[in-house]
Amino acid sequence: MLKLGFSSYSLNKISASFVPNNIGSKKVLKKIGMHYVSTTERAFDKKELLLI
């Protein structure tokens, strides 16, 4: 899916977010090639954002 986004749709960036204590989601995002960029606070919780 990531390759499709970059090659077929000419995307510059694809981002994802997850709740920091959801280790499984973090592992999946790292496995598909994404890397940690920053943590941002939202009104009700904190989300970690990973960008590729």
PDB file of N, CA, C and O in Angstrom:
ATOM      1  N   MET A   1       0.811  -1.186   0.000  1.00  0.00           N
ATOM      2  CA  MET A   1       0.000   0.000   0.000  1.00  0.00           C
ATOM      3  C   MET A   1       0.858   1.254   0.000  1.00  0.00           C
ATOM      4  O   MET A   1       0.557   2.220  -0.702  1.00  0.00           O
ATOM      5  N   LEU A   2       1.933   1.239   0.791  1.00  0.00           N
ATOM      6  CA  LEU A   2       2.791   2.423   0.828  1.00  0.00           C
ATOM      7  C   LEU A   2       3.416   2.672  -0.542  1.00  0.00           C
ATOM      8  O   LEU A   2       3.436   3.808  -1.017  1.00  0.00           O
ATOM      9  N   LYS A   3       3.923   1.621  -1.176  1.00  0.00           N
ATOM     10  CA  LYS A   3       4.523   1.781  -2.503  1.00  0.00           C
ATOM     11  C   LYS A   3       3.503   2.319  -3.495  1.00  0.00           C
ATOM     12  O   LYS A   3       3.828   3.179  -4.314  1.00  0.00           O
ATOM     13  N   LEU A   4       2.279   1.823  -3.428  1.00  0.00           N
ATOM     14  CA  LEU A   4       1.212   2.291  -4.311  1.00  0.00           C
ATOM     15  C   LEU A   4       0.960   3.782  -4.108  1.00  0.00           C
ATOM     16  O   LEU A   4       0.815   4.528  -5.076  1.00  0.00           O
ATOM     17  N   GLY A   5       0.910   4.207  -2.871  1.00  0.00           N
ATOM     18  CA  GLY A   5       0.685   5.624  -2.575  1.00  0.00           C
ATOM     19  C   GLY A   5       1.770   6.512  -3.147  1.00  0.00           C
ATOM     20  O   GLY A   5       1.483   7.573  -3.701  1.00  0.00           O
ATOM     21  N   PHE A   6       3.022   6.080  -3.014  1.00  0.00           N
ATOM     22  CA  PHE A   6       4.135   6.887  -3.512  1.00  0.00           C
ATOM     23  C   PHE A   6       4.255   6.828  -5.035  1.00  0.00           C
ATOM     24  O   PHE A   6       4.493   7.852  -5.676  1.00  0.00           O
ATOM     25  N   SER A   7       4.091   5.640  -5.616  1.00  0.00           N
ATOM     26  CA  SER A   7       4.303   5.513  -7.060  1.00  0.00           C
ATOM     27  C   SER A   7       3.084   5.911  -7.893  1.00  0.00           C
ATOM     28  O   SER A   7       3.225   6.655  -8.864  1.00  0.00           O
ATOM     29  N   SER A   8       1.914   5.439  -7.540  1.00  0.00           N
ATOM     30  CA  SER A   8       0.730   5.695  -8.362  1.00  0.00           C
ATOM     31  C   SER A   8       0.050   7.028  -8.076  1.00  0.00           C
ATOM     32  O   SER A   8      -0.581   7.607  -8.960  1.00  0.00           O
ATOM     33  N   TYR A   9       0.175   7.512  -6.858  1.00  0.00           N
ATOM     34  CA  TYR A   9      -0.521   8.744  -6.490  1.00  0.00           C
ATOM     35  C   TYR A   9       0.428   9.905  -6.198  1.00  0.00           C
ATOM     36  O   TYR A   9      -0.013  10.987  -5.811  1.00  0.00           O
ATOM     37  N   SER A  10       1.711   9.684  -6.379  1.00  0.00           N
ATOM     38  CA  SER A  10       2.738  10.722  -6.195  1.00  0.00           C
ATOM     39  C   SER A  10       2.663  11.409  -4.834  1.00  0.00           C
ATOM     40  O   SER A  10       2.860  12.620  -4.735  1.00  0.00           O
ATOM     41  N   LEU A  11       2.379  10.641  -3.793  1.00  0.00           N
ATOM     42  CA  LEU A  11       2.332  11.215  -2.448  1.00  0.00           C
ATOM     43  C   LEU A  11       3.747  11.494  -1.957  1.00  0.00           C
ATOM     44  O   LEU A  11       4.667  10.733  -2.258  1.00  0.00           O
ATOM     45  N   ASN A  12       3.931  12.574  -1.208  1.00  0.00           N
ATOM     46  CA  ASN A  12       5.234  12.915  -0.625  1.00  0.00           C
ATOM     47  C   ASN A  12       5.400  12.277   0.741  1.00  0.00           C
ATOM     48  O   ASN A  12       6.510  11.940   1.152  1.00  0.00           O
ATOM     49  N   LYS A  13       4.284  12.115   1.439  1.00  0.00           N
ATOM     50  CA  LYS A  13       4.333  11.686   2.834  1.00  0.00           C
ATOM     51  C   LYS A  13       3.080  10.876   3.151  1.00  0.00           C
ATOM     52  O   LYS A  13       1.986  11.199   2.688  1.00  0.00           O
ATOM     53  N   ILE A  14       3.250   9.832   3.938  1.00  0.00           N
ATOM     54  CA  ILE A  14       2.125   9.049   4.449  1.00  0.00           C
ATOM     55  C   ILE A  14       2.302   8.996   5.953  1.00  0.00           C
ATOM     56  O   ILE A  14       3.377   8.643   6.438  1.00  0.00           O
ATOM     57  N   SER A  15       1.264   9.342   6.697  1.00  0.00           N
ATOM     58  CA  SER A  15       1.390   9.369   8.156  1.00  0.00           C
ATOM     59  C   SER A  15       0.394   8.429   8.813  1.00  0.00           C
ATOM     60  O   SER A  15      -0.621   8.051   8.227  1.00  0.00           O
ATOM     61  N   ALA A  16       0.711   8.067  10.040  1.00  0.00           N
ATOM     62  CA  ALA A  16      -0.149   7.202  10.841  1.00  0.00           C
ATOM     63  C   ALA A  16      -0.052   7.658  12.281  1.00  0.00           C
ATOM     64  O   ALA A  16       0.938   8.275  12.674  1.00  0.00           O
ATOM     65  N   SER A  17      -1.064   7.363  13.066  1.00  0.00           N
ATOM     66  CA  SER A  17      -1.005   7.689  14.491  1.00  0.00           C
ATOM     67  C   SER A  17      -1.502   6.504  15.297  1.00  0.00           C
ATOM     68  O   SER A  17      -2.260   5.669  14.802  1.00  0.00           O
ATOM     69  N   PHE A  18      -1.060   6.443  16.556  1.00  0.00           N
ATOM     70  CA  PHE A  18      -1.492   5.373  17.444  1.00  0.00           C
ATOM     71  C   PHE A  18      -1.379   5.846  18.879  1.00  0.00           C
ATOM     72  O   PHE A  18      -0.632   6.776  19.182  1.00  0.00           O
ATOM     73  N   VAL A  19      -2.118   5.205  19.752  1.00  0.00           N
ATOM     74  CA  VAL A  19      -2.057   5.506  21.178  1.00  0.00           C
ATOM     75  C   VAL A  19      -0.729   4.955  21.700  1.00  0.00           C
ATOM     76  O   VAL A  19      -0.408   3.798  21.429  1.00  0.00           O
ATOM     77  N   PRO A  20       0.053   5.747  22.440  1.00  0.00           N
ATOM     78  CA  PRO A  20       1.395   5.330  22.859  1.00  0.00           C
ATOM     79  C   PRO A  20       1.486   3.969  23.557  1.00  0.00           C
ATOM     80  O   PRO A  20       2.482   3.266  23.387  1.00  0.00           O
ATOM     81  N   ASN A  21       0.483   3.586  24.327  1.00  0.00           N
ATOM     82  CA  ASN A  21       0.584   2.305  25.032  1.00  0.00           C
ATOM     83  C   ASN A  21       0.148   1.111  24.181  1.00  0.00           C
ATOM     84  O   ASN A  21       0.131  -0.015  24.677  1.00  0.00           O
ATOM     85  N   ASN A  22      -0.202   1.331  22.919  1.00  0.00           N
ATOM     86  CA  ASN A  22      -0.572   0.245  22.014  1.00  0.00           C
ATOM     87  C   ASN A  22       0.692  -0.234  21.285  1.00  0.00           C
ATOM     88  O   ASN A  22       0.961   0.165  20.152  1.00  0.00           O
ATOM     89  N   ILE A  23       1.445  -1.081  21.952  1.00  0.00           N
ATOM     90  CA  ILE A  23       2.731  -1.556  21.444  1.00  0.00           C
ATOM     91  C   ILE A  23       2.573  -2.330  20.133  1.00  0.00           C
ATOM     92  O   ILE A  23       3.427  -2.235  19.252  1.00  0.00           O
ATOM     93  N   GLY A  24       1.495  -3.086  20.001  1.00  0.00           N
ATOM     94  CA  GLY A  24       1.263  -3.861  18.780  1.00  0.00           C
ATOM     95  C   GLY A  24       1.161  -2.974  17.552  1.00  0.00           C
ATOM     96  O   GLY A  24       1.743  -3.282  16.512  1.00  0.00           O
ATOM     97  N   SER A  25       0.430  -1.881  17.663  1.00  0.00           N
ATOM     98  CA  SER A  25       0.299  -0.948  16.536  1.00  0.00           C
ATOM     99  C   SER A  25       1.643  -0.325  16.192  1.00  0.00           C
ATOM    100  O   SER A  25       1.979  -0.166  15.018  1.00  0.00           O
ATOM    101  N   LYS A  26       2.403   0.022  17.208  1.00  0.00           N
ATOM    102  CA  LYS A  26       3.725   0.617  16.985  1.00  0.00           C
ATOM    103  C   LYS A  26       4.626  -0.358  16.221  1.00  0.00           C
ATOM    104  O   LYS A  26       5.337   0.046  15.302  1.00  0.00           O
ATOM    105  N   LYS A  27       4.596  -1.640  16.600  1.00  0.00           N
ATOM    106  CA  LYS A  27       5.417  -2.653  15.934  1.00  0.00           C
ATOM    107  C   LYS A  27       5.007  -2.836  14.474  1.00  0.00           C
ATOM    108  O   LYS A  27       5.864  -2.966  13.600  1.00  0.00           O
ATOM    109  N   VAL A  28       3.706  -2.847  14.212  1.00  0.00           N
ATOM    110  CA  VAL A  28       3.221  -3.004  12.837  1.00  0.00           C
ATOM    111  C   VAL A  28       3.696  -1.841  11.971  1.00  0.00           C
ATOM    112  O   VAL A  28       4.164  -2.054  10.853  1.00  0.00           O
ATOM    113  N   LEU A  29       3.578  -0.620  12.476  1.00  0.00           N
ATOM    114  CA  LEU A  29       4.001   0.547  11.705  1.00  0.00           C
ATOM    115  C   LEU A  29       5.500   0.529  11.430  1.00  0.00           C
ATOM    116  O   LEU A  29       5.935   0.896  10.339  1.00  0.00           O
ATOM    117  N   LYS A  30       6.285   0.106  12.406  1.00  0.00           N
ATOM    118  CA  LYS A  30       7.732   0.001  12.187  1.00  0.00           C
ATOM    119  C   LYS A  30       8.039  -1.096  11.167  1.00  0.00           C
ATOM    120  O   LYS A  30       8.928  -0.938  10.330  1.00  0.00           O
ATOM    121  N   LYS A  31       7.307  -2.201  11.238  1.00  0.00           N
ATOM    122  CA  LYS A  31       7.544  -3.327  10.336  1.00  0.00           C
ATOM    123  C   LYS A  31       7.282  -2.956   8.877  1.00  0.00           C
ATOM    124  O   LYS A  31       7.949  -3.471   7.981  1.00  0.00           O
ATOM    125  N   ILE A  32       6.325  -2.074   8.633  1.00  0.00           N
ATOM    126  CA  ILE A  32       6.032  -1.678   7.251  1.00  0.00           C
ATOM    127  C   ILE A  32       6.914  -0.522   6.782  1.00  0.00           C
ATOM    128  O   ILE A  32       6.728  -0.002   5.681  1.00  0.00           O
ATOM    129  N   GLY A  33       7.871  -0.122   7.616  1.00  0.00           N
ATOM    130  CA  GLY A  33       8.852   0.864   7.182  1.00  0.00           C
ATOM    131  C   GLY A  33       8.659   2.277   7.683  1.00  0.00           C
ATOM    132  O   GLY A  33       9.382   3.180   7.263  1.00  0.00           O
ATOM    133  N   MET A  34       7.711   2.490   8.560  1.00  0.00           N
ATOM    134  CA  MET A  34       7.494   3.837   9.082  1.00  0.00           C
ATOM    135  C   MET A  34       8.439   4.083  10.256  1.00  0.00           C
ATOM    136  O   MET A  34       8.914   3.140  10.888  1.00  0.00           O
ATOM    137  N   HIS A  35       8.705   5.342  10.538  1.00  0.00           N
ATOM    138  CA  HIS A  35       9.580   5.678  11.655  1.00  0.00           C
ATOM    139  C   HIS A  35       8.997   6.836  12.458  1.00  0.00           C
ATOM    140  O   HIS A  35       8.239   7.656  11.940  1.00  0.00           O
ATOM    141  N   TYR A  36       9.366   6.880  13.724  1.00  0.00           N
ATOM    142  CA  TYR A  36       8.854   7.871  14.670  1.00  0.00           C
ATOM    143  C   TYR A  36       9.335   9.268  14.304  1.00  0.00           C
ATOM    144  O   TYR A  36      10.513   9.473  14.009  1.00  0.00           O
ATOM    145  N   VAL A  37       8.416  10.224  14.327  1.00  0.00           N
ATOM    146  CA  VAL A  37       8.761  11.614  14.058  1.00  0.00           C
ATOM    147  C   VAL A  37       8.495  12.478  15.274  1.00  0.00           C
ATOM    148  O   VAL A  37       9.382  13.211  15.712  1.00  0.00           O
ATOM    149  N   SER A  38       7.286  12.409  15.834  1.00  0.00           N
ATOM    150  CA  SER A  38       6.984  13.255  16.989  1.00  0.00           C
ATOM    151  C   SER A  38       5.757  12.753  17.731  1.00  0.00           C
ATOM    152  O   SER A  38       5.003  11.917  17.233  1.00  0.00           O
ATOM    153  N   THR A  39       5.577  13.277  18.920  1.00  0.00           N
ATOM    154  CA  THR A  39       4.384  13.015  19.718  1.00  0.00           C
ATOM    155  C   THR A  39       3.596  14.307  19.795  1.00  0.00           C
ATOM    156  O   THR A  39       4.165  15.374  20.028  1.00  0.00           O
ATOM    157  N   THR A  40       2.310  14.217  19.603  1.00  0.00           N
ATOM    158  CA  THR A  40       1.456  15.396  19.667  1.00  0.00           C
ATOM    159  C   THR A  40       0.336  15.153  20.660  1.00  0.00           C
ATOM    160  O   THR A  40      -0.113  14.017  20.816  1.00  0.00           O
ATOM    161  N   GLU A  41      -0.117  16.180  21.323  1.00  0.00           N
ATOM    162  CA  GLU A  41      -1.219  16.049  22.270  1.00  0.00           C
ATOM    163  C   GLU A  41      -2.516  16.460  21.596  1.00  0.00           C
ATOM    164  O   GLU A  41      -2.575  17.460  20.880  1.00  0.00           O
ATOM    165  N   ARG A  42      -3.542  15.678  21.835  1.00  0.00           N
ATOM    166  CA  ARG A  42      -4.882  16.017  21.365  1.00  0.00           C
ATOM    167  C   ARG A  42      -5.724  16.336  22.585  1.00  0.00           C
ATOM    168  O   ARG A  42      -5.251  16.201  23.713  1.00  0.00           O
ATOM    169  N   ALA A  43      -6.928  16.745  22.384  1.00  0.00           N
ATOM    170  CA  ALA A  43      -7.783  17.185  23.488  1.00  0.00           C
ATOM    171  C   ALA A  43      -7.959  16.119  24.566  1.00  0.00           C
ATOM    172  O   ALA A  43      -7.970  16.444  25.753  1.00  0.00           O
ATOM    173  N   PHE A  44      -8.097  14.854  24.174  1.00  0.00           N
ATOM    174  CA  PHE A  44      -8.428  13.821  25.143  1.00  0.00           C
ATOM    175  C   PHE A  44      -7.322  12.814  25.411  1.00  0.00           C
ATOM    176  O   PHE A  44      -7.377  12.091  26.406  1.00  0.00           O
ATOM    177  N   ASP A  45      -6.338  12.753  24.561  1.00  0.00           N
ATOM    178  CA  ASP A  45      -5.277  11.764  24.757  1.00  0.00           C
ATOM    179  C   ASP A  45      -4.017  12.193  24.022  1.00  0.00           C
ATOM    180  O   ASP A  45      -4.011  13.191  23.301  1.00  0.00           O
ATOM    181  N   LYS A  46      -2.954  11.426  24.216  1.00  0.00           N
ATOM    182  CA  LYS A  46      -1.716  11.667  23.474  1.00  0.00           C
ATOM    183  C   LYS A  46      -1.613  10.623  22.374  1.00  0.00           C
ATOM    184  O   LYS A  46      -1.936   9.453  22.580  1.00  0.00           O
ATOM    185  N   LYS A  47      -1.173  11.046  21.238  1.00  0.00           N
ATOM    186  CA  LYS A  47      -0.968  10.138  20.114  1.00  0.00           C
ATOM    187  C   LYS A  47       0.470  10.278  19.653  1.00  0.00           C
ATOM    188  O   LYS A  47       1.012  11.383  19.627  1.00  0.00           O
ATOM    189  N   GLU A  48       1.086   9.173  19.293  1.00  0.00           N
ATOM    190  CA  GLU A  48       2.403   9.232  18.680  1.00  0.00           C
ATOM    191  C   GLU A  48       2.199   9.198  17.175  1.00  0.00           C
ATOM    192  O   GLU A  48       1.410   8.399  16.670  1.00  0.00           O
ATOM    193  N   LEU A  49       2.893  10.046  16.470  1.00  0.00           N
ATOM    194  CA  LEU A  49       2.789  10.088  15.021  1.00  0.00           C
ATOM    195  C   LEU A  49       4.059   9.535  14.401  1.00  0.00           C
ATOM    196  O   LEU A  49       5.164   9.893  14.809  1.00  0.00           O
ATOM    197  N   LEU A  50       3.904   8.677  13.431  1.00  0.00           N
ATOM    198  CA  LEU A  50       5.031   8.147  12.691  1.00  0.00           C
ATOM    199  C   LEU A  50       4.866   8.534  11.238  1.00  0.00           C
ATOM    200  O   LEU A  50       3.770   8.433  10.687  1.00  0.00           O
ATOM    201  N   LEU A  51       5.932   8.972  10.619  1.00  0.00           N
ATOM    202  CA  LEU A  51       5.899   9.349   9.213  1.00  0.00           C
ATOM    203  C   LEU A  51       6.935   8.552   8.448  1.00  0.00           C
ATOM    204  O   LEU A  51       7.974   8.179   8.994  1.00  0.00           O
ATOM    205  N   ILE A  52       6.647   8.292   7.185  1.00  0.00           N
ATOM    206  CA  ILE A  52       7.631   7.610   6.344  1.00  0.00           C
ATOM    207  C   ILE A  52       8.060   8.552   5.247  1.00  0.00           C
ATOM    208  O   ILE A  52       8.889   8.190   4.412  1.00  0.00           O
TER     209      ILE A  52
END
